Amino acid sequence: DFWQMLAVLLFNTLPETVVFLGFSWVDTMVIEQKYGFNRSTVKTFVIDQVRGFIIEIVLGVILMGLLAWLHISMGDWVILLFTGVVFALTLGISFLYGPVFSRLGNKFVPLEEGELKDKLMALLTKHGYQVKAIEVMDASRRTTKLNAYFTGFGKLKTIVLFDNLVNAMSPDEICAVFAHELGHGLHKDTLKLQLLNVVSNLMLATAAWALVSPTGFYEAFGFNEINYG
């Protein structure tokens, strides 16, 4: 059953990946190249896409395998419980993005001591925020865009600055850019988004439960039971 499920996942994911790859190529290697944003080489682009595909397959296998195991072991009602599992997995991925996933294709170094770090820490202290670290990412390998973001939760939050941003702007300008990201934290936008995701997943799980619970649905297609293969 596992290998059948993996085959189904691959045959569903591959066409989507091929289509997405075309759009991604045009977006990065054509449009962003035209306007001077792209610094990715063909090699970097391909590696990024392959890495993303592998991560998607691994997470998909884990998720589908867990759903199949829970469903077979505990029955139809567990599909609703699976909403909680998906939510926990989503939080886990969000938590691991900074320390794990974002480091698969990028290098990070601590922000050196000086005026910029002092001003960022003062901005955080003023609003009652604590962070684990302030780091600089080698975004210039792929783009000329200037950006910054938060990653992690609670006291494990990390500030990430694009090296482009650090090299192109003054400390005051960088603080202004970062204040936008800090605003998301102060307004708890990430938490609100996660709660909306829970509602969305619960609706999808309820719809799935309503479809698989009555046997007539899959019997109409010639199946005697739910078959994950």
Secondary structure, DSSP 8 states (H G I E B T S, - for coil): -HHHHHHHHHHHHHHHHHHHHHHHHIIIIIIHHHTT-B---HHHHHHHHHHHHHHHHHHHHHHHHHHHHHHHHH-TTHHHHHHHHHHHHHHHHHHHHTTTGGGSS--EEE--SSHHHHHHHHHHHHTT---SEEEEE-GGGTB----EEEESSGGG-EEEEEHHHHHHS-HHHHHHHHHHHHHHHHTTHHHHHHHHHHHHHHHHHHHHHHHHSSHHHHHTTT-SS----
